[in-house]
């Protein structure tokens, strides 16, 4: 098991007529989840992986797809695996 997990969020803008096909393709990929979408062709994609390179490769592959207008990384965090598996209540996080 890897020592760290990379969590990334990407904003993908797609031609509206290409959105259904892209969503279907993304749904079958492990570690990738479409968290939100708009009728105008915007998708929020969240990814978990043990390799940062996979995030970059995924982003590049989306850029190369027909119908994709842009793909921007908006969030990236590296978390120790043991922390990622713990419930948030156990992490001593406060709103202060």
C-alpha positions as CSV (number, residue, x, y, z in Angstrom):
1,X,0.0,0.0,0.0
2,X,1.2,3.5,-0.8
3,X,2.2,5.8,2.0
4,X,0.2,8.7,0.6
5,X,-3.0,9.4,-1.3
6,X,-3.4,12.2,-3.8
7,X,-6.8,13.8,-3.9
8,X,-7.5,16.2,-6.8
9,X,-10.4,18.1,-8.1
10,X,-10.6,19.2,-11.7
11,X,-13.0,21.5,-13.5
12,X,-13.7,20.2,-17.0
13,X,-15.6,22.3,-19.6
14,X,-17.1,20.3,-22.4
15,X,-19.3,21.0,-25.4
16,X,-22.8,20.2,-24.1
17,X,-23.3,17.6,-26.9
18,X,-20.1,15.7,-25.7
19,X,-21.0,15.7,-22.0
20,X,-23.0,12.5,-21.8
21,X,-20.3,10.4,-23.5
22,X,-17.5,11.8,-21.3
23,X,-19.5,11.2,-18.1
24,X,-20.1,7.6,-19.2
25,X,-16.4,7.1,-19.9
26,X,-15.4,8.6,-16.5
27,X,-17.9,6.6,-14.5
28,X,-16.1,3.3,-15.3
29,X,-12.6,4.5,-14.3
30,X,-11.4,3.5,-10.8
31,X,-10.6,6.4,-8.4
32,X,-12.5,8.9,-10.6
33,X,-15.9,10.4,-9.7
34,X,-18.0,13.1,-11.3
35,X,-19.3,15.1,-8.4
36,X,-21.2,17.8,-10.2
37,X,-22.3,18.9,-13.7
38,X,-24.2,21.7,-15.3
39,X,-26.3,21.7,-18.5
40,X,-23.8,24.2,-20.0
41,X,-21.1,21.5,-20.0
42,X,-19.1,22.0,-16.8
43,X,-18.1,18.9,-14.8
44,X,-16.4,18.7,-11.4
45,X,-14.3,15.6,-11.3
46,X,-12.7,14.3,-8.2
47,X,-9.8,11.8,-8.3
48,X,-7.9,9.7,-5.8
49,X,-4.7,8.0,-6.6
50,X,-1.4,7.0,-5.1
51,X,0.6,8.7,-7.8
52,X,0.7,12.4,-8.7
53,X,1.7,11.5,-12.3
54,X,-1.6,9.8,-12.8
55,X,-3.4,13.2,-12.1
56,X,-1.2,14.9,-14.7
57,X,-1.7,12.1,-17.2
58,X,-5.5,12.1,-16.6
59,X,-5.6,15.9,-17.1
60,X,-3.6,15.6,-20.3
61,X,-5.8,12.8,-21.7
62,X,-8.9,15.0,-21.0
63,X,-7.3,17.9,-22.9
64,X,-6.8,15.6,-25.9
65,X,-10.4,14.4,-26.1
66,X,-12.7,15.7,-28.8
67,X,-15.4,18.0,-27.3
68,X,-13.3,19.0,-24.2
69,X,-12.7,22.7,-24.2
70,X,-10.6,23.0,-21.0
71,X,-9.5,21.0,-18.0
72,X,-8.1,22.8,-15.0
73,X,-6.8,21.4,-11.7
74,X,-8.5,23.4,-8.9
75,X,-7.4,21.4,-5.9
76,X,-4.7,18.9,-5.0
77,X,-3.9,17.5,-1.6
78,X,-1.5,14.8,-0.5
79,X,-2.6,12.9,2.6
80,X,-0.9,10.2,4.6
81,X,-2.8,7.0,3.9
82,X,-3.4,6.3,7.6
83,X,-5.0,9.8,7.9
84,X,-7.1,9.4,4.8
85,X,-8.7,6.2,6.3
86,X,-9.6,7.8,9.6
87,X,-13.0,9.4,10.3
88,X,-12.9,13.2,10.4
89,X,-14.0,13.2,14.0
90,X,-10.7,11.5,14.9
91,X,-8.5,14.0,13.2
92,X,-8.9,16.8,15.8
93,X,-10.1,19.4,13.2
94,X,-11.7,22.5,14.5
95,X,-13.6,25.3,12.8
96,X,-11.4,28.0,14.5
